[in-house]
Amino acid sequence: MRVVVIYESIYGNTGAVAAAIAEGIESDADVLCMAVPDILPNADMYVFGAPTHVHGLSSTMSRKSIEDEVRQAVARGEPLHYFPTAGMRMLIEDLPSVSGTPVAVFDTRFHKSRILTGSAAKTMAKKLERKGYEVVVAPESFFVVDTDGPLADGEMARARAWGATVARTLLSAQSTV
């Protein structure tokens, strides 16, 4: 079984969570963890992750706003951890329609009510389901302390555990086929 974990990350937090999720999966499956690619690699299951921006997935406007903030911070001489990847929204929009390919989705966001923060994971789940993907595990959020991090205490361990749950769910589904 091959699982591909694909993430969008701006400050490195979502990428770190993706790597921890891949660690949780790797004892049960062959796993590849990568930033948003130009072409989706073949897999039995995909895990998509992105930071929450303006209540959902990043857009050209929200990414431009962050890039402007980064330029200003650099001009002030502030140290930054900024590792932008390609956007998840565009990848999902460009995906072909499928029939039942299993996926799991996660996001990073502030640890506040989803009503206040929104959720990139919920947005991804809806978009992927419209394309014919089957979300096999409830969308999950991992929490950051501030816009650019760090991750809240315990989130990396929680991400590894969630990855193991994702792998077990996929194995269980395959054994009933």
N, C-alpha and C positions, 0 to 999 in steps of 0.2 A: 504494500500500500504506500502510495506517495502523497504527501501533503505539502502544499506550498503556502507559506505564510508571507503575505505581501503587505507592506506598510507604507504609509506616507508619514513623514516626520519632519518637523521644523526645528525643534530644539534638541532632538535626540531622545526625548522621553518615550514617544510611541515606538521608535526603533528598539529601545531597550526592552520595552514590554514585549514586543514581537519576538525578540531573541529569547526571552524567558519562556514565552508560550512555546516556541520551537523546542526548547529544552524539555518542556513537559510532554511534548508529543514524541520526541525522538526515541524513547524506549519502546514504543509500540509501532512506529512507522518510519519510513524514510522521509526526512523532512528537509526542505529547502526554505531558508528565510532570506527575503530580499526586499529592497526598496522597490517602489512601483516601477515595473519594467515597461518597455515599449510593446512587447508581445507577451501574453500570458503563457507560461510554460505548461505543458501537459501535467495533469495530476488527477488523483482520485478524489481529492477534496482540496478546497482552498479556505484559507483563513485571511480575512481582510481586516486591516486596522488603520485608523486615522485619528488625528487630533480633532476635537470638536471646535469649530469656528462658527461664530454667529449662529448658534443653535443647530448646526449641521456640519456638512462637509465643507472643506475650504473651497473657495472660489477664486477666480482671477482677482477680484477686488479685495478679498480678505488677505490673500497672499501678498498683494501689492502693499497693503497697509502694513503688514509685518515687515516686509523688506524696507519700507520707508523708516519704520521704527529702528530697525537694525542699523541702517545707514546713519541715523541720528545718534544712536548709542556709540557707534564706532567713532564718529566725529568727536564725541565727548570723551573718548578714550576709555569707555567702559568695557570690561571683559565680557565676552559673549560666548555662549555655546549655541551655535547656529549651524545646523546641518540639513539644509532643505533638500527634499526629494521631490520627484514629480507628484502631481496631484492625483488623488484617488478618484475624485469626481470624473475626470476625463477618462481614466482607465475604465471605470464601470460603464460610462456612457458608450465607449467604443467596443465593449464586449459583445460578441454575437449572442443571440438567443440560444438557450440550451433546454434540455428537458431533465430536470431533477438532479443536476450536479450538486453534491452537498457542499455547503459553505458554513462557516462560522464568522462572526464579525465582532470586533471590539473597538473601543475608542479610548482616548485619554481625555479627561475633562476635570474641571474643578469639582471638589467633593461637596456639592450643593444639590438641592432638588433638581431633577431633570427638567422640571417646569422652568426653572431659572436659567439653566445652562444649555439645554438642548442636548442632543446626542448624535454624534456622527455615526455611531453603530446602528441606531434605529433608522437613520437615513439610508445607510448602505444596505441594510436588510430589505427595506422597501424597494430600492432600486434593483437589487439583485433578484428579488422575487419576481419583479415585473419582467426580468430577462429569462425567467425559467429556472433559476437556481433554487435549491431547497435549503433554507436556514435550519440546520439540525440541532443547534444549541442556542439557547436564548442569548440575544446580544448582551455583551458585557462591557462595563466601563471600569477603567483603572484611573486612579485619581492622582492629580498633581497638586502641589501646594500653591504654586504661582504659575503665571502664564508660561514662563520658560523653565519651570521645574523648581525644585526637584520633585520626583515622585513621592507620594505620601509613604510613610513607614508601612512596611509589609506588602506593598503592591507587587514587588518582584516575585515574592514567594506565592502570592495569590495568582499571579500570571502563570507561573509554572504549574500550579495545581489546576488552573483552568485549562491549560494546554493538555494535561493528562486526561481531563474530563472530555475534551474534544476528541482525543484519540480513541478513548474507550467507547464513546458514542458512535464513532465511525465504524469501529470494529464490530460493535454490536449490530449495527445496521447491515453490515456486509455479511455477518453470519446468518442473518435471517433471510437473505436473498437466495 
